Structures are given as C-alpha cells and as structure tokens.
Amino acid sequence: MNARWAVACLLTILFAAGCSNKQTVKPDNGSAPTASAAPVAPLQGAGEAGGPPVKKTPVAEAPARSASVPLPAVVSQYKLGPEDVIRVSVWENKELTLDLVVRPDGKVSMPLIQDVVAEGQTAAELADTIRKGLLNYIKEPQVSVIVLQVNAPKYFVMGNIVKPGTYPLRSDTSILQALSLAGGFTQFASPRGIKLIRNTAGKQEVRKINYYNLIDEDGTGNYLLRSGDTVVVP
C-alpha cells in the first residue's frame, strides 16, 4: 500500500512539472494572435538556401525610339494664289533672298529671271522653277520658298449688280449663288452677257455665261468659283 502511494505521488509530481514547461502566448489586446512575418524567399539565382526559388516577374518597358528611324515629314500641298506672301531664299546670295507678294496675275518678279508664275504651284514646286531659271546665271543654286502669309481666298462681283464688291470664298460657291449674294441684277443689267474672268497659270481666261441657262434644267455655265475669279455683269 505504501509502495503504491509513493508511486502515485511520484507520477503526480512529474505530471505537474511537465505542464509548467508549456508556454501560452496571449495577445495584448485580446484579439487573435498575430502571425509573425515569414522570411522572404530569395529570388531565383540568389544562391541562398531555404525554400523553392521564386520567379521574378519582368516589368514591361516602353520601347525606346530608334534614332535612326526618321519621323514622317509633313509636306504642305497648299497651292499659291494671288496676294499670298512668300520668302524666296537663295543660299549664299542675299540679293536673291526676297519677300514677295504674288501679283493678281499669279506671278512674282525675281532678279535675273524676271517674272515667274507662282499661282497654282506649291512652295516646293516654285522653288524648283526658280532654281531651273537661275541655272543660266548661278552654278548649282540652292533655292527654298517659304509661305509667310496665306490670304483668305475671295472672288469679285462687279457691273450692274445691286451689291458689287469683294466676297470671301469660304466654301464651294457657284455663279448663281454669287449673283444671289450680290443682291441680283439692277434694271440696266444684261443677264445674257455675264462674263467670268479667271487667271489660270498666268493667263486670263474669259467665259461667257447666259443667266437664263443657269436657271435651266441643265444649268449650263454654273461654274464653281475659284479664288481670284471675277464675275462681270454688263
């Protein structure tokens, strides 16, 4: 009996000692325990042990523009007209570097080569025309033309019309529309003898128009006006 009691007391002491070695972690604020941060796995190729390597996701980068690839050039196709202001430059020749106004006849005047047709040409085309003209006087001339001022296109109505004058050409305008904007005929007008005067490549072109054909079904002669056109009502 005493032996059994001694064994029981020994077991009780051993059990109590084992329980006292256990630690219970309690949160300070009564919330659930917070897990500590796990060690960061090394990137692939880092050469550190501990866990499988982690792949590094590549960051997409914008491709750099190659300096050898030229940007597309913007080429102006504007065709010159009367009253436009241009600058003609001839390399290393100050006397031939001029600011010019395109005349009503569509031409500009240059030293050595005199009159040059500018109307209807682009700046590049006019530069080439001037260059060819200067070949008889200058060896390998280098010519450039810059448009300094583009004047608003316009047309003119004159003669026996209620409101003769200058009208802006902002959109497609026919002869009949131009006559209407000018207020129509006066009592002295001759509607059968209307004339359209147009400068084409430096040459004056005259077209005879019968008003009564304009209002016919076929509308013969109801031309669309161009910048610089003149409508004359006799």
C-alpha positions, 0 to 999 in steps of 0.5 A, spaced: 500 500 500 505 504 501 509 502 495 503 504 491 502 511 494 509 513 493 508 511 486 502 515 485 505 521 488 511 520 484 507 520 477 503 526 480 509 530 481 512 529 474 505 530 471 505 537 474 512 539 472 511 537 465 505 542 464 509 548 467 514 547 461 508 549 456 508 556 454 501 560 452 502 566 448 496 571 449 495 577 445 495 584 448 489 586 446 485 580 446 484 579 439 487 573 435 494 572 435 498 575 430 502 571 425 509 573 425 512 575 418 515 569 414 522 570 411 522 572 404 524 567 399 530 569 395 529 570 388 531 565 383 539 565 382 540 568 389 544 562 391 541 562 398 538 556 401 531 555 404 525 554 400 523 553 392 526 559 388 521 564 386 520 567 379 521 574 378 516 577 374 519 582 368 516 589 368 514 591 361 518 597 358 516 602 353 520 601 347 525 606 346 525 610 339 530 608 334 534 614 332 535 612 326 528 611 324 526 618 321 519 621 323 514 622 317 515 629 314 509 633 313 509 636 306 504 642 305 500 641 298 497 648 299 497 651 292 499 659 291 494 664 289 494 671 288 496 676 294 499 670 298 506 672 301 512 668 300 520 668 302 524 666 296 531 664 299 537 663 295 543 660 299 549 664 299 546 670 295 542 675 299 540 679 293 536 673 291 533 672 298 526 676 297 519 677 300 514 677 295 507 678 294 504 674 288 501 679 283 493 678 281 496 675 275 499 669 279 506 671 278 512 674 282 518 678 279 525 675 281 532 678 279 535 675 273 529 671 271 524 676 271 517 674 272 515 667 274 508 664 275 507 662 282 499 661 282 497 654 282 504 651 284 506 649 291 512 652 295 516 646 293 514 646 286 516 654 285 522 653 288 524 648 283 522 653 277 526 658 280 532 654 281 531 651 273 531 659 271 537 661 275 541 655 272 543 660 266 546 665 271 548 661 278 552 654 278 548 649 282 543 654 286 540 652 292 533 655 292 527 654 298 520 658 298 517 659 304 509 661 305 509 667 310 502 669 309 496 665 306 490 670 304 483 668 305 481 666 298 475 671 295 472 672 288 469 679 285 462 681 283 462 687 279 457 691 273 450 692 274 449 688 280 445 691 286 451 689 291 458 689 287 464 688 291 469 683 294 466 676 297 470 671 301 470 664 298 469 660 304 466 654 301 464 651 294 460 657 291 457 657 284 455 663 279 448 663 281 449 663 288 454 669 287 449 673 283 444 671 289 449 674 294 450 680 290 443 682 291 441 680 283 441 684 277 439 692 277 434 694 271 440 696 266 443 689 267 444 684 261 443 677 264 445 674 257 452 677 257 455 675 264 462 674 263 467 670 268 474 672 268 479 667 271 487 667 271 489 660 270 497 659 270 498 666 268 493 667 263 486 670 263 481 666 261 474 669 259 467 665 259 461 667 257 455 665 261 447 666 259 443 667 266 437 664 263 441 657 262 443 657 269 436 657 271 435 651 266 434 644 267 441 643 265 444 649 268 449 650 263 455 655 265 454 654 273 461 654 274 464 653 281 468 659 283 475 659 284 479 664 288 481 670 284 475 669 279 471 675 277 464 675 275 462 681 270 455 683 269 454 688 263 
